[in-house]
Amino acid sequence: MGVWRRLRDRPGAAAAAAVLAALALLALAAPLLAALEGQDPTTYHDDLIDSARGGVPLGPYGGISGDHWLGVEPGTGRDLFARLLYGARISLLVALGATVVQVLIGVAVGLAAGLGGRFADTVLSRLTDVLVALPMLVCGVALTSVVPAGFPRPLLLVVVIGLLNWGGTSRIVRAQTLSLKKLDHVAAARLGGAGPWRVARRELLAGSSCPRSPPR
């Protein structure tokens, strides 16, 4: 309910959520919508392009017609509507997978830096600073170019994007950890002999991280 209230109070966020939901629905329904149009994303339509002019689609507005709702791809004649739907599925899966990898690594490193000693905090913080300073696009292109061609490209993108973008998440988690570990219930757990990962799991990540009011 809190999420819905926050969205209602922020029209921009609500509009963005609606667009994302629509894209997700279109991607999930890609086979059904492509079948409704009567096309698929891989069939070449050589009769719909003008090879004498470099593969320009025939017809108005890039070949838009009742059979091809968004026209056809220049040079190949493949249906753009079907390709857009199936491409959205891959893009959403890559985005979701990369976000999961990024959050898992960022949370783990941030917790280790915040709950570890001065040495661990210094090393992990400097590692995070180096990662954030790296040119992500250049590193991503370099990594994808050295991987064998047989490796699935969507999975490769998930790994590359996730491994190169956890720095910001790590910084946020570290800052929150340094703030939360000063609370009484976290300090009590540490004084009671709980190790860093038990403190992280039981006091910071679990629902019990919010201190309860003492009984009256």
C-alpha positions in Angstrom: 0.0 0.0 0.0 2.9 2.4 0.7 4.2 1.9 -2.8 0.8 2.9 -4.3 0.5 5.9 -2.1 4.0 7.1 -3.1 3.1 6.6 -6.8 -0.1 8.5 -6.4 1.7 11.4 -4.8 4.3 11.5 -7.7 2.6 11.8 -11.1 5.9 11.5 -12.9 6.8 8.2 -11.2 3.3 6.9 -11.8 3.6 7.7 -15.5 7.0 6.0 -15.7 5.6 2.9 -13.9 2.7 2.8 -16.3 5.0 2.9 -19.4 7.2 0.2 -17.9 4.2 -2.0 -17.2 2.9 -1.5 -20.7 6.3 -2.4 -22.2 6.4 -5.5 -20.0 3.0 -6.6 -21.1 3.8 -6.0 -24.8 7.0 -8.0 -24.4 5.2 -10.9 -22.7 2.5 -10.9 -25.3 5.0 -10.8 -28.2 4.1 -14.2 -29.8 0.4 -13.4 -29.5 0.6 -9.9 -31.0 3.0 -11.0 -33.8 0.6 -13.9 -34.7 -2.3 -11.4 -34.7 -0.4 -9.3 -37.2 0.5 -12.4 -39.1 4.3 -11.8 -39.1 7.4 -13.1 -37.4 10.7 -11.3 -36.6 13.0 -13.4 -38.8 11.3 -13.7 -42.2 12.9 -11.7 -45.0 10.6 -9.9 -47.5 12.7 -9.1 -50.5 9.7 -8.1 -52.5 9.0 -5.2 -50.0 12.4 -3.4 -50.5 13.9 -1.6 -53.5 17.3 -3.2 -53.9 18.2 -0.7 -56.7 18.1 2.1 -54.1 20.0 0.3 -51.4 17.2 -1.7 -49.8 14.8 1.2 -49.2 11.3 -0.1 -48.1 8.7 0.2 -50.8 5.5 2.1 -50.0 4.8 5.1 -47.7 6.4 5.7 -44.3 8.8 2.8 -44.5 6.4 0.2 -45.9 3.6 0.6 -43.3 0.6 -1.4 -44.4 -2.1 -3.6 -43.0 0.3 -6.5 -43.1 3.2 -4.6 -41.6 2.0 -2.2 -38.9 5.3 -0.4 -38.4 6.8 -1.0 -41.8 9.7 -3.2 -42.7 13.4 -3.0 -41.9 15.6 -1.4 -44.6 17.8 -3.8 -46.4 16.1 -7.0 -45.2 12.4 -6.4 -45.3 11.9 -8.0 -41.9 8.8 -6.8 -40.0 9.6 -4.0 -37.6 6.6 -4.5 -35.3 7.5 -8.2 -34.6 11.2 -7.3 -34.2 10.3 -4.6 -31.8 8.2 -6.9 -29.6 10.7 -9.7 -29.5 13.6 -7.2 -29.0 11.7 -5.8 -26.0 11.7 -9.2 -24.4 15.4 -9.6 -24.6 16.0 -6.0 -23.4 13.8 -6.4 -20.4 15.4 -9.8 -19.5 18.9 -8.3 -19.8 17.9 -5.3 -17.7 16.3 -7.5 -15.0 19.2 -9.9 -14.9 21.8 -7.1 -14.8 20.0 -5.4 -12.0 19.9 -8.5 -9.9 23.7 -9.1 -10.4 24.4 -5.4 -9.7 22.3 -5.3 -6.5 23.7 -8.6 -5.1 27.3 -7.6 -5.6 26.7 -4.0 -4.5 24.9 -5.1 -1.3 27.5 -7.6 -0.4 30.4 -5.2 -0.9 28.7 -2.4 0.8 27.9 -4.5 3.9 31.4 -5.9 4.0 32.8 -2.3 3.8 30.5 -1.0 6.4 30.7 -3.8 8.9 34.4 -4.7 8.4 37.4 -3.1 10.0 39.2 0.0 8.9 41.4 -2.0 6.5 38.5 -3.8 4.8 36.6 -0.6 4.5 39.5 1.2 2.9 40.3 -1.5 0.4 36.7 -2.0 -0.7 36.0 1.7 -0.8 39.0 2.3 -3.1 38.0 -0.7 -5.3 34.5 0.9 -5.6 36.0 4.3 -6.5 38.1 2.7 -9.2 35.1 0.9 -10.6 33.0 4.0 -10.6 35.7 6.0 -12.4 36.1 3.4 -15.2 34.6 4.3 -18.6 31.8 1.8 -18.7 31.1 1.9 -22.4 34.7 1.3 -23.3 35.1 -1.5 -20.8 31.9 -3.1 -21.9 32.8 -3.1 -25.6 36.3 -4.5 -24.8 34.9 -7.3 -22.7 32.2 -8.3 -25.2 34.8 -8.3 -28.0 37.1 -10.9 -26.4 34.4 -13.4 -25.5 33.9 -16.2 -28.0 31.1 -15.8 -30.5 29.3 -18.9 -29.3 28.6 -17.4 -25.8 25.0 -16.2 -25.6 25.0 -12.5 -26.0 22.1 -11.7 -23.7 23.8 -13.6 -20.9 27.1 -11.8 -21.7 25.4 -8.4 -21.4 23.8 -9.4 -18.1 27.3 -10.3 -16.7 29.1 -7.3 -18.1 26.5 -4.7 -17.1 26.1 -6.2 -13.7 29.8 -6.5 -13.0 30.5 -2.9 -14.1 27.7 -1.1 -12.4 27.5 -2.2 -8.8 29.7 0.7 -7.5 26.8 3.1 -6.9 24.8 0.5 -5.0 27.8 -0.4 -2.9 28.3 3.2 -1.9 24.7 3.6 -0.8 24.7 0.4 1.2 28.0 1.2 2.9 26.7 4.6 3.9 23.4 3.1 5.3 25.3 0.4 7.1 27.6 2.9 8.8 24.6 4.8 10.0 22.5 1.8 11.1 25.3 0.0 12.9 25.3 2.8 15.5 21.7 1.9 16.5 21.2 0.3 19.9 19.9 -3.1 18.8 22.8 -3.5 16.2 25.4 -2.4 18.8 23.9 -4.9 21.3 24.1 -7.7 18.8 27.7 -6.9 18.1 28.6 -6.8 21.8 26.8 -10.1 22.2 29.3 -11.8 19.9 27.4 -11.8 16.6 29.7 -11.8 13.6 29.5 -9.3 10.8 27.4 -11.5 8.5 25.0 -12.5 11.2 24.6 -8.8 12.1 24.0 -8.0 8.4 21.5 -10.9 8.0 19.6 -10.6 11.3 19.8 -6.9 12.1 20.3 -5.0 8.9 18.7 -7.0 6.1 15.8 -8.7 7.9 12.6 -7.1 9.0 13.9 -7.1 12.6 16.3 -4.3 11.6 13.7 -1.8 12.8 14.1 -1.4 16.6 11.0 -2.4 18.5 9.5 -0.1 21.2 10.1 -1.6 24.7 7.0 -3.0 26.3 5.2 -0.8 28.8 
